[in-house]
């Protein structure tokens, strides 16, 4: 009886993982497209043509507390200093996707 319960729970967990994670996953391909159109002008290859030290490289993101999806989403949405706000130009989904793309690229050192 215990084995049947464990099997049912295991099957249920696999079912949840297979059918819920793709729906919650962020679309970094779309994020790359959004980045290319809206961000690359100032942040080509993760750099920053306006303020050199405030780039999108992993070390800089960490140094300035921008190394989380929430932090990047917030700054893209609301802007800060020279960084423009995009809440009027991009959807919430596009902002989340571009934030996920930035984190993904920072982990790859923008290569």
C-alpha positions as CSV (number, residue, x, y, z in Angstrom):
1,X,0.0,0.0,0.0
2,X,2.8,2.4,0.9
3,X,4.5,1.8,-2.5
4,X,1.3,2.6,-4.3
5,X,0.9,5.9,-2.5
6,X,4.6,6.8,-3.2
7,X,4.0,5.9,-6.9
8,X,0.9,8.0,-7.1
9,X,2.7,11.0,-5.4
10,X,5.7,10.6,-7.7
11,X,3.5,10.5,-10.8
12,X,1.5,13.5,-9.6
13,X,4.8,15.5,-9.1
14,X,6.0,14.6,-12.6
15,X,2.7,15.6,-14.0
16,X,2.8,19.0,-12.3
17,X,6.4,19.6,-13.4
18,X,5.7,18.7,-17.0
19,X,2.5,20.7,-17.3
20,X,3.2,23.8,-15.2
21,X,6.9,24.8,-15.7
22,X,6.7,25.5,-19.4
23,X,3.8,27.9,-18.8
24,X,5.8,29.7,-16.1
25,X,9.1,29.8,-18.0
26,X,10.2,33.1,-19.3
27,X,10.8,33.4,-23.0
28,X,14.5,34.5,-23.3
29,X,14.2,34.3,-27.1
30,X,11.6,37.0,-27.0
31,X,13.7,38.8,-24.4
32,X,16.6,38.8,-26.9
33,X,14.4,40.4,-29.5
34,X,13.1,43.1,-27.1
35,X,16.7,43.7,-26.0
36,X,17.8,44.1,-29.6
37,X,15.2,46.7,-30.3
38,X,15.0,48.7,-27.1
39,X,18.2,48.1,-25.1
40,X,21.1,47.3,-27.4
41,X,21.6,50.9,-28.4
42,X,23.0,51.7,-25.0
43,X,23.9,48.2,-23.8
44,X,25.4,46.5,-26.8
45,X,27.0,43.2,-25.7
46,X,26.1,43.9,-22.1
47,X,28.1,47.2,-22.0
48,X,26.9,50.7,-21.3
49,X,27.8,53.5,-23.7
50,X,26.4,56.1,-21.2
51,X,28.1,55.0,-18.0
52,X,30.9,52.5,-18.4
53,X,30.9,51.0,-15.0
54,X,27.1,50.4,-14.9
55,X,27.1,47.7,-17.5
56,X,25.2,44.4,-17.6
57,X,28.1,42.1,-16.9
58,X,27.7,39.7,-14.0
59,X,30.1,41.5,-11.6
60,X,28.5,44.9,-12.2
61,X,25.0,43.5,-11.7
62,X,26.1,42.0,-8.5
63,X,28.0,45.1,-7.3
64,X,24.9,47.3,-7.8
65,X,22.3,44.8,-6.5
66,X,20.9,44.2,-9.9
67,X,21.6,40.5,-10.1
68,X,18.0,39.2,-9.7
69,X,15.1,39.0,-11.9
70,X,13.1,41.3,-9.6
71,X,15.8,44.0,-9.6
72,X,16.2,44.1,-13.4
73,X,12.5,44.0,-13.9
74,X,12.1,47.0,-11.6
75,X,14.7,49.1,-13.3
76,X,13.4,48.3,-16.8
77,X,9.9,49.1,-15.6
78,X,10.6,52.3,-13.7
79,X,14.0,53.5,-14.9
80,X,16.7,55.1,-12.7
81,X,19.0,58.0,-13.3
82,X,20.0,57.8,-17.0
83,X,18.0,54.6,-17.5
84,X,14.7,55.2,-19.1
85,X,11.5,53.6,-17.8
86,X,9.8,51.2,-20.2
87,X,6.5,50.6,-18.4
88,X,4.7,52.6,-21.1
89,X,6.5,51.0,-24.0
90,X,6.7,47.3,-23.1
91,X,4.3,44.8,-21.7
92,X,4.9,43.2,-18.3
93,X,5.7,40.0,-20.1
94,X,8.2,41.7,-22.4
95,X,9.9,43.3,-19.4
96,X,10.2,40.0,-17.6
97,X,11.5,38.3,-20.7
98,X,14.2,40.9,-21.3
99,X,15.2,40.7,-17.6
100,X,15.5,37.0,-17.9
101,X,17.6,37.4,-21.1
102,X,19.9,39.9,-19.3
103,X,20.5,37.5,-16.5
104,X,21.1,34.6,-18.9
105,X,23.5,36.6,-20.9
106,X,25.4,37.8,-17.8
107,X,25.9,34.2,-16.8
108,X,27.3,33.5,-20.2
109,X,29.5,36.7,-20.1
110,X,27.5,38.0,-23.0
111,X,29.0,35.5,-25.5
